[in-house]
């Protein structure tokens, strides 16, 4: 499981650092919590340790997972939804999981929608959030800048346009 000092990903918030483990009494039962400092916002969340995986707390991706995401962005697979309400609901649910592959699906889907029409305000925010969260995590793993990663992500998406045609 997770230890104090581990860097983790908290869904829809990004990279966090487990600063401490504390026990609190809740309804007469002692429950241990991870204190996770969210690095992007300098805020702290308390995550019950026995429920950490269920809420989506996870380790940072590894270099193989990064390659898999780039392969997906380059490839011809694409989730398409005719109804914007359905697309927004599916994408919101995917973002909430905090899983890298799910965020990549959202990023690619909204990128392709943006080529056809202007994204709504909420979808534009979701698109920016997806690219930002992916770029921050990849940058942390690769020990490079988020801006550099964003450029690579955009290049991969553009190449994906050619694959889909």
N, CA, C and O of each residue as an XYZ file, in Angstrom:
660
protein
N       0.862     -1.183      0.000
C       0.000      0.000      0.000
C       0.899      1.235      0.000
O       2.093      1.143     -0.285
N       0.339      2.343      0.309
C       1.060      3.609      0.263
C       1.757      3.891      1.591
O       1.330      3.436      2.652
N       2.837      4.653      1.497
C       3.626      5.019      2.666
C       3.810      6.540      2.720
O       3.680      7.229      1.708
N       4.109      7.039      3.895
C       4.441      8.454      4.045
C       5.647      8.742      3.152
O       6.630      8.001      3.160
N       5.558      9.830      2.383
C       6.631     10.211      1.467
C       6.374      9.802      0.024
O       7.055     10.281     -0.882
N       5.397      8.921     -0.205
C       5.076      8.490     -1.570
C       4.381      9.613     -2.337
O       3.576     10.362     -1.783
N       4.711      9.710     -3.620
C       3.948     10.576     -4.515
C       2.847      9.718     -5.108
O       3.084      8.590     -5.540
N       1.646     10.263     -5.122
C       0.466      9.549     -5.594
C      -0.342     10.478     -6.485
O      -0.056     11.670     -6.591
N      -1.362      9.903     -7.127
C      -2.287     10.703     -7.926
C      -3.657     10.609     -7.271
O      -4.156      9.518     -6.993
N      -4.254     11.768     -7.029
C      -5.604     11.847     -6.485
C      -6.514     12.278     -7.626
O      -6.270     13.310     -8.250
N      -7.572     11.495     -7.912
C      -8.403     11.762     -9.092
C      -8.860     13.215     -9.217
O      -9.324     13.841     -8.263
N      -8.708     13.714    -10.432
C      -9.154     15.049    -10.831
C      -8.413     16.179    -10.127
O      -8.761     17.345    -10.318
N      -7.404     15.869     -9.320
C      -6.615     16.896     -8.644
C      -5.139     16.813     -8.994
O      -4.425     17.814     -8.926
N      -4.681     15.637     -9.365
C      -3.303     15.488     -9.791
C      -2.396     14.872     -8.750
O      -2.827     14.110     -7.885
N      -1.136     15.222     -8.856
C      -0.101     14.613     -8.027
C      -0.172     15.140     -6.608
O      -0.341     16.335     -6.365
N      -0.036     14.205     -5.679
C      -0.011     14.553     -4.268
C       1.133     13.845     -3.574
O       1.711     12.891     -4.096
N       1.442     14.327     -2.404
C       2.500     13.741     -1.584
C       1.875     13.304     -0.268
O       1.250     14.102      0.431
N       2.050     12.032      0.062
C       1.526     11.557      1.343
C       2.440     12.093      2.436
O       3.594     11.682      2.562
N       1.902     13.019      3.222
C       2.690     13.689      4.258
C       2.643     12.974      5.594
O       3.611     12.998      6.354
N       1.525     12.342      5.878
C       1.371     11.699      7.180
C       0.221     10.718      7.132
O      -0.603     10.727      6.218
N       0.193      9.876      8.140
C      -0.946      8.998      8.394
C      -1.432      9.321      9.790
O      -0.649      9.349     10.739
N      -2.724      9.564      9.913
C      -3.306      9.891     11.208
C      -4.491      8.987     11.471
O      -5.116      8.471     10.545
N      -4.793      8.801     12.751
C      -5.994      8.081     13.137
C      -6.973      9.051     13.756
O      -6.604      9.909     14.558
N      -8.228      8.901     13.371
C      -9.302      9.706     13.932
C     -10.405      8.757     14.365
O     -10.585      7.679     13.800
N     -11.126      9.179     15.365
C     -12.274      8.398     15.782
C     -13.500      8.945     15.060
O     -13.832     10.126     15.155
N     -14.156      8.049     14.338
C     -15.351      8.417     13.596
C     -16.460      7.459     14.026
O     -16.371      6.249     13.816
N     -17.492      8.017     14.626
C     -18.624      7.243     15.128
C     -18.134      6.072     15.980
O     -18.576      4.934     15.819
N     -17.218      6.379     16.882
C     -16.723      5.384     17.820
C     -15.721      4.391     17.253
O     -15.297      3.477     17.961
N     -15.334      4.547     16.000
C     -14.383      3.629     15.375
C     -13.138      4.401     14.945
O     -13.230      5.483     14.364
N     -11.966      3.821     15.244
C     -10.714      4.463     14.817
C     -10.456      4.135     13.348
O     -10.450      2.975     12.934
N     -10.246      5.194     12.584
C      -9.974      5.046     11.155
C      -8.686      5.785     10.841
O      -8.487      6.917     11.283
N      -7.807      5.140     10.071
C      -6.578      5.834      9.686
C      -6.760      6.484      8.318
O      -7.406      5.948      7.418
N      -6.162      7.657      8.212
C      -6.258      8.487      7.014
C      -4.864      8.852      6.523
O      -3.942      9.046      7.315
N      -4.729      8.942      5.208
C      -3.537      9.528      4.616
C      -3.781     11.025      4.490
O      -4.832     11.437      4.001
N      -2.836     11.839      4.918
C      -2.868     13.276      4.638
C      -2.091     13.467      3.341
O      -0.882     13.242      3.293
N      -2.788     13.881      2.300
C      -2.178     14.014      0.983
C      -2.134     15.491      0.607
O      -3.169     16.147      0.496
N      -0.932     15.999      0.415
C      -0.740     17.378     -0.048
C      -0.834     17.366     -1.566
O      -0.011     16.739     -2.232
N      -1.834     18.056     -2.122
C      -1.989     18.172     -3.574
C      -1.020     19.255     -4.033
O      -1.165     20.424     -3.675
N      -0.044     18.860     -4.818
C       1.063     19.763     -5.149
C       0.628     20.961     -5.991
O       1.128     22.067     -5.782
N      -0.293     20.765     -6.939
C      -0.686     21.862     -7.825
C      -1.412     22.977     -7.083
O      -1.267     24.150     -7.428
N      -2.194     22.619     -6.064
C      -2.999     23.626     -5.369
C      -2.531     23.909     -3.951
O      -3.062     24.796     -3.283
N      -1.537     23.157     -3.488
C      -1.019     23.291     -2.119
C      -2.136     23.095     -1.084
O      -2.127     23.707     -0.016
N      -3.092     22.229     -1.425
C      -4.176     21.919     -0.493
C      -3.974     20.492      0.024
O      -3.233     19.705     -0.565
N      -4.633     20.179      1.116
C      -4.497     18.864      1.723
C      -5.844     18.159      1.724
O      -6.877     18.756      2.028
N      -5.811     16.874      1.378
C      -7.004     16.038      1.474
C      -6.700     14.877      2.414
O      -5.565     14.409      2.495
N      -7.713     14.429      3.111
C      -7.593     13.268      3.972
C      -8.309     12.114      3.292
O      -9.493     12.205      2.969
N      -7.575     11.026      3.076
C      -8.118      9.868      2.386
C      -8.078      8.681      3.338
O      -7.006      8.310      3.817
N      -9.241      8.076      3.620
C      -9.228      6.898      4.493
C      -8.334      5.810      3.892
O      -8.519      5.433      2.735
N      -7.385      5.311      4.651
C      -6.425      4.348      4.104
C      -7.107      3.060      3.658
O      -6.664      2.431      2.698
N      -8.179      2.657      4.342
C      -8.862      1.425      3.943
C      -9.730      1.610      2.709
O     -10.294      0.640      2.202
N      -9.847      2.839      2.217
C     -10.685      3.141      1.070
C      -9.891      3.866     -0.029
O     -10.473      4.359     -0.996
N      -8.569      3.925      0.124
C      -7.738      4.727     -0.776
C      -7.862      4.292     -2.233
O      -8.015      5.132     -3.119
N      -7.798      2.997     -2.485
C      -7.877      2.510     -3.863
C      -9.277      2.744     -4.424
O      -9.420      3.098     -5.595
N     -10.301      2.554     -3.613
C     -11.683      2.740     -4.066
C     -11.958      4.188     -4.488
O     -12.742      4.425     -5.408
N     -11.318      5.158     -3.821
C     -11.525      6.560     -4.213
C     -10.620      6.959     -5.363
O     -10.703      8.083     -5.859
N      -9.744      6.036     -5.798
C      -8.925      6.293     -6.972
C      -7.501      6.722     -6.697
O      -6.761      7.025     -7.634
N      -7.092      6.757     -5.432
C      -5.699      7.093     -5.128
C      -4.822      6.020     -5.765
O      -5.081      4.828     -5.603
N      -3.791      6.439     -6.486
C      -2.938      5.478     -7.179
C      -1.509      5.981     -7.268
O      -1.225      7.159     -7.048
N      -0.617      5.053     -7.596
C       0.770      5.413     -7.847
C       0.867      6.172     -9.166
O      -0.031      6.091    -10.005
N       1.952      6.904     -9.343
C       2.196      7.557    -10.624
C       2.408      6.483    -11.687
O       2.851      5.375    -11.383
N       2.088      6.818    -12.930
C       2.302      5.877    -14.024
C       3.792      5.614    -14.186
O       4.629      6.392    -13.729
N       4.106      4.506    -14.842
C       5.501      4.220    -15.151
C       5.762      4.548    -16.625
O       4.850      4.940    -17.353
N       6.998      4.384    -17.048
C       7.368      4.768    -18.414
C       6.660      3.927    -19.469
O       6.397      4.418    -20.567
N       6.347      2.669    -19.158
C       5.604      1.831    -20.103
C       4.188      2.369    -20.287
O       3.681      2.406    -21.408
N       3.553      2.781    -19.206
C       2.201      3.339    -19.302
C       2.202      4.634    -20.104
O       1.256      4.911    -20.842
N       3.255      5.421    -19.961
C       3.373      6.648    -20.752
C       3.424      6.300    -22.239
O       2.742      6.928    -23.049
N       4.230      5.300    -22.598
C       4.318      4.872    -23.998
C       2.965      4.390    -24.504
O       2.591      4.657    -25.646
N       2.230      3.677    -23.645
C       0.904      3.187    -24.032
C      -0.058      4.336    -24.324
O      -0.851      4.261    -25.263
N       0.013      5.392    -23.526
C      -0.857      6.554    -23.748
C      -0.507      7.228    -25.076
O      -1.396      7.572    -25.855
N       0.789      7.414    -25.330
C       1.181      8.013    -26.608
C       0.730      7.132    -27.775
O       0.287      7.652    -28.799
N       0.834      5.816    -27.638
C       0.392      4.904    -28.701
C      -1.115      5.063    -28.929
O      -1.574      5.068    -30.071
N      -1.880      5.192    -27.845
C      -3.326      5.396    -27.971
C      -3.623      6.728    -28.677
O      -4.477      6.781    -29.562
N      -2.930      7.787    -28.293
C      -3.163      9.100    -28.914
C      -2.795      9.084    -30.393
O      -3.446      9.748    -31.199
N      -1.753      8.329    -30.757
C      -1.345      8.190    -32.164
C      -2.311      7.326    -32.965
O      -2.442      7.494    -34.177
N      -2.981      6.408    -32.290
C      -3.761      5.374    -32.962
C      -5.106      5.822    -33.489
O      -5.492      6.987    -33.393
N      -5.809      4.841    -34.054
C      -7.083      5.152    -34.705
C      -8.298      4.943    -33.801
O      -9.414      5.269    -34.206
N      -8.118      4.415    -32.597
C      -9.251      4.265    -31.669
C      -9.736      5.642    -31.230
O      -8.944      6.524    -30.900
N     -11.061      5.802    -31.236
C     -11.631      7.083    -30.822
C     -13.051      6.871    -30.312
O     -13.886      6.273    -30.991
N     -13.309      7.364    -29.120
C     -14.661      7.323    -28.561
C     -15.434      8.515    -29.121
O     -15.021      9.663    -28.958
N     -16.558      8.237    -29.781
C     -17.377      9.304    -30.360
C     -18.794      9.224    -29.810
O     -19.346      8.138    -29.636
N     -19.366     10.371    -29.543
C     -20.738     10.455    -29.051
C     -21.447     11.554    -29.822
O     -20.959     12.681    -29.898
N     -22.589     11.229    -30.390
C     -23.350     12.216    -31.147
C     -24.008     13.238    -30.232
O     -24.084     14.421    -30.562
N     -24.484     12.773    -29.081
C     -25.186     13.631    -28.148
C     -24.190     14.257    -27.168
O     -23.478     13.535    -26.470
N     -24.133     15.575    -27.108
C     -23.153     16.243    -26.250
C     -23.399     15.940    -24.774
O     -22.449     15.875    -23.994
N     -24.669     15.753    -24.378
C     -24.963     15.441    -22.973
C     -24.370     14.091    -22.590
O     -23.785     13.938    -21.517
N     -24.529     13.115    -23.478
C     -23.957     11.790    -23.218
C     -22.433     11.879    -23.176
O     -21.797     11.296    -22.298
N     -21.849     12.611    -24.126
C     -20.396     12.772    -24.172
C     -19.885     13.420    -22.894
O     -18.883     12.983    -22.330
N     -20.573     14.461    -22.438
C     -20.135     15.149    -21.227
C     -20.228     14.231    -20.011
O     -19.321     14.217    -19.178
N     -21.311     13.467    -19.898
C     -21.479     12.559    -18.769
C     -20.408     11.478    -18.775
O     -19.782     11.212    -17.749
N     -20.198     10.855    -19.931
C     -19.181      9.797    -20.032
C     -17.804     10.357    -19.700
O     -17.054      9.753    -18.933
N     -17.470     11.504    -20.273
C     -16.154     12.104    -20.021
C     -15.990     12.516    -18.563
O     -14.910     12.350    -17.995
N     -17.038     13.047    -17.950
C     -16.972     13.415    -16.523
C     -16.719     12.181    -15.668
O     -15.905     12.212    -14.746
N     -17.420     11.097    -15.979
C     -17.220      9.854    -15.234
C     -15.800      9.333    -15.404
O     -15.191      8.853    -14.448
N     -15.278      9.425    -16.609
C     -13.908      8.974    -16.858
C     -12.889      9.825    -16.090
O     -11.938      9.289    -15.522
N     -13.080     11.119    -16.070
C     -12.154     11.994    -15.339
C     -12.167     11.687    -13.847
O     -11.125     11.742    -13.194
N     -13.331     11.367    -13.308
C     -13.446     11.080    -11.874
C     -12.685      9.826    -11.448
O     -12.308      9.699    -10.283
N     -12.456      8.897    -12.384
C     -11.731      7.679    -12.005
C     -10.285      7.980    -11.662
O      -9.683      7.303    -10.829
N      -9.727      8.996    -12.305
C      -8.324      9.327    -12.073
C      -7.354      8.407    -12.787
O      -6.141      8.583    -12.677
N      -7.870      7.426    -13.519
C      -7.005      6.492    -14.235
C      -6.424      7.179    -15.463
O      -7.124      7.902    -16.174
N      -5.148      6.949    -15.704
C      -4.464      7.596    -16.823
C      -5.122      7.261    -18.153
O      -5.334      8.155    -18.972
N      -5.450      5.999    -18.385
C      -6.051      5.628    -19.667
C      -7.395      6.322    -19.868
O      -7.736      6.701    -20.989
N      -8.155      6.490    -18.796
C      -9.445      7.172    -18.904
C      -9.258      8.645    -19.247
O     -10.003      9.196    -20.059
N      -8.266      9.284    -18.631
C      -8.010     10.696    -18.946
C      -7.542     10.855    -20.394
O      -7.868     11.844    -21.050
N      -6.777      9.876    -20.889
C      -6.327      9.915    -22.282
C      -7.513      9.798    -23.240
O      -7.529     10.447    -24.287
N      -8.495      8.984    -22.895
C      -9.706      8.855    -23.725
C     -10.436     10.197    -23.793
O     -10.877     10.620    -24.861
N     -10.558     10.860    -22.645
C     -11.216     12.170    -22.597
C     -10.442     13.179    -23.434
O     -11.033     13.913    -24.226
N      -9.136     13.219    -23.266
C      -8.304     14.159    -24.009
C      -8.474     13.967    -25.515
O      -8.692     14.933    -26.246
N      -8.374     12.734    -25.970
C      -8.461     12.470    -27.411
C      -9.862     12.769    -27.946
O     -10.016     13.365    -29.012
N     -10.864     12.352    -27.204
C     -12.244     12.586    -27.620
C     -12.529     14.075    -27.778
O     -13.065     14.507    -28.799
N     -12.168     14.854    -26.763
C     -12.451     16.293    -26.815
C     -11.568     17.009    -27.838
O     -11.995     17.995    -28.439
N     -10.357     16.527    -28.036
C      -9.500     17.106    -29.069
C     -10.178     16.983    -30.435
O     -10.227     17.943    -31.203
N     -10.701     15.789    -30.724
C     -11.347     15.584    -32.014
C     -12.637     16.372    -32.149
O     -12.947     16.868    -33.232
N     -13.389     16.496    -31.072
C     -14.594     17.331    -31.117
C     -14.196     18.776    -31.417
O     -14.862     19.460    -32.193
N     -13.099     19.237    -30.794
C     -12.661     20.631    -30.972
C     -12.230     20.923    -32.409
O     -12.227     22.078    -32.832
N     -11.867     19.884    -33.158
C     -11.511     20.086    -34.569
C     -12.745     20.324    -35.427
O     -12.671     20.943    -36.488
N     -13.882     19.822    -34.950
C     -15.126     19.940    -35.709
C     -15.957     21.147    -35.302
O     -16.656     21.731    -36.129
N     -15.883     21.521    -34.028
C     -16.671     22.651    -33.538
C     -16.049     23.183    -32.250
O     -15.169     22.556    -31.659
N     -16.519     24.332    -31.839
C     -16.036     24.934    -30.603
C     -16.580     24.152    -29.413
O     -17.769     23.839    -29.354
N     -15.706     23.844    -28.475
C     -16.133     23.150    -27.264
C     -16.949     24.095    -26.395
O     -16.703     25.301    -26.367
N     -17.920     23.536    -25.691
C     -18.663     24.332    -24.710
C     -17.685     24.744    -23.609
O     -16.591     24.189    -23.499
N     -18.084     25.709    -22.809
C     -17.224     26.184    -21.727
C     -16.803     25.033    -20.819
O     -15.627     24.908    -20.476
N     -17.767     24.188    -20.425
C     -17.473     23.083    -19.508
C     -16.587     22.027    -20.162
O     -15.703     21.470    -19.512
N     -16.817     21.749    -21.439
C     -15.963     20.776    -22.118
C     -14.562     21.328    -22.342
O     -13.579     20.590    -22.277
N     -14.476     22.623    -22.605
C     -13.150     23.230    -22.778
C     -12.360     23.130    -21.474
O     -11.169     22.819    -21.496
N     -13.013     23.392    -20.339
C     -12.355     23.251    -19.033
C     -11.919     21.811    -18.793
O     -10.830     21.568    -18.273
N     -12.765     20.860    -19.168
C     -12.433     19.445    -18.986
C     -11.241     19.059    -19.867
O     -10.340     18.347    -19.423
N     -11.242     19.526    -21.098
C     -10.137     19.268    -22.023
C      -8.826     19.821    -21.456
O      -7.807     19.130    -21.441
N      -8.862     21.067    -20.994
C      -7.668     21.682    -20.417
C      -7.219     20.937    -19.164
O      -6.022     20.771    -18.927
N      -8.187     20.491    -18.363
C      -7.871     19.740    -17.139
C      -7.200     18.412    -17.482
O      -6.226     18.016    -16.841
N      -7.730     17.725    -18.499
C      -7.162     16.433    -18.908
C      -5.723     16.602    -19.377
O      -4.834     15.865    -18.952
N      -5.499     17.575    -20.253
C      -4.132     17.751    -20.765
C      -3.188     18.184    -19.641
O      -2.033     17.759    -19.602
N      -3.675     19.022    -18.733
C      -2.847     19.487    -17.627
C      -2.491     18.346    -16.675
O      -1.332     18.209    -16.282
N      -3.469     17.531    -16.304
C      -3.209     16.427    -15.379
C      -2.263     15.392    -15.986
O      -1.356     14.898    -15.316
N      -2.484     15.073    -17.253
C      -1.607     14.112    -17.929
C      -0.195     14.675    -18.035
O       0.779     13.982    -17.739
N      -0.085     15.930    -18.455
C       1.233     16.548    -18.632
C       1.993     16.650    -17.309
O       3.198     16.402    -17.267
N       1.304     17.009    -16.242
C       1.983     17.119    -14.937
C       2.526     15.765    -14.484
O       3.648     15.667    -13.988
N       1.719     14.733    -14.663
C       2.164     13.410    -14.216
C       3.311     12.891    -15.082
O       4.301     12.380    -14.559
N       3.182     13.020    -16.391
C       4.256     12.579    -17.275
C       5.538     13.354    -16.990
O       6.625     12.777    -16.980
N       5.413     14.655    -16.758
C       6.588     15.483    -16.466
C       7.269     15.028    -15.183
O       8.497     14.988    -15.111
N       6.488     14.689    -14.184
C       7.053     14.208    -12.917
C       7.811     12.899    -13.124
O       8.912     12.725    -12.601
N       7.224     11.985    -13.882
C       7.855     10.687    -14.121
C       9.095     10.836    -14.993
O      10.122     10.207    -14.739
N       8.992     11.667    -16.017
C      10.103     11.850    -16.969
C      11.128     12.889    -16.512
O      12.165     13.067    -17.152
N      10.840     13.565    -15.419
C      11.731     14.615    -14.888
C      12.005     15.686    -15.940
O      13.153     16.021    -16.231
N      10.929     16.205    -16.493
C      11.004     17.273    -17.494
C       9.889     18.275    -17.203
O       9.215     18.168    -16.178
N       9.691     19.236    -18.083
C       8.674     20.261    -17.841
C       7.315     19.843    -18.399
O       7.229     19.105    -19.381
N       6.270     20.325    -17.757
C       4.903     20.074    -18.228
C       4.698     20.660    -19.622
O       4.006     20.068    -20.450
N       5.294     21.815    -19.882
C       5.157     22.458    -21.187
C       5.726     21.570    -22.294
O       5.129     21.441    -23.364
N       6.862     20.969    -22.035
C       7.481     20.060    -23.008
C       6.566     18.863    -23.277
O       6.396     18.438    -24.420
N       5.992     18.337    -22.218
C       5.079     17.190    -22.355
C       3.821     17.607    -23.109
O       3.343     16.862    -23.965
N       3.279     18.781    -22.808
C       2.081     19.249    -23.524
C       2.339     19.315    -25.026
O       1.478     18.935    -25.820
N       3.501     19.788    -25.415
C       3.858     19.851    -26.841
C       3.855     18.451    -27.448
O       3.352     18.252    -28.554
N       4.417     17.480    -26.724
C       4.456     16.096    -27.219
C       3.056     15.500    -27.305
O       2.744     14.766    -28.243
N       2.220     15.817    -26.330
C       0.843     15.323    -26.355
C       0.093     15.888    -27.562
O      -0.626     15.161    -28.247
N       0.261     17.171    -27.817
C      -0.426     17.806    -28.951
C       0.074     17.217    -30.279
O      -0.705     17.028    -31.213
N       1.361     16.934    -30.349
C       1.916     16.320    -31.559
C       1.315     14.928    -31.756
O       0.948     14.561    -32.872
N       1.217     14.162    -30.683
C       0.640     12.820    -30.768
C      -0.830     12.887    -31.199
O      -1.278     12.075    -32.008
N      -1.575     13.853    -30.658
C      -2.973     14.018    -31.062
C      -3.089     14.378    -32.535
O      -3.943     13.849    -33.245
N      -2.233     15.272    -32.987
C      -2.247     15.675    -34.403
C      -1.932     14.481    -35.293
O      -2.540     14.315    -36.351
N      -0.992     13.656    -34.874
C      -0.663     12.460    -35.648
C      -1.827     11.460    -35.623
O      -2.031     10.709    -36.577
N      -2.581     11.461    -34.528
C      -3.767     10.616    -34.434
C      -4.831     11.011    -35.440
O      -5.590     10.162    -35.907
N      -4.894     12.296    -35.779
C      -5.839     12.774    -36.800
C      -5.537     12.072    -38.130
O      -6.447     11.644    -38.839
N      -4.260     11.963    -38.450
C      -3.860     11.316    -39.683
C      -4.222      9.831    -39.667
O      -4.626      9.276    -40.689
N      -4.076      9.186    -38.494
C      -4.390      7.759    -38.384
C      -5.887      7.499    -38.550
O      -6.293      6.484    -39.117
N      -6.696      8.423    -38.051
C      -8.150      8.250    -38.138
C      -8.670      8.691    -39.502
O      -9.626      8.138    -40.045
N      -8.001      9.706    -40.025
C      -8.358     10.175    -41.370
C      -9.433     11.113    -41.352
O      -9.847     11.598    -42.405
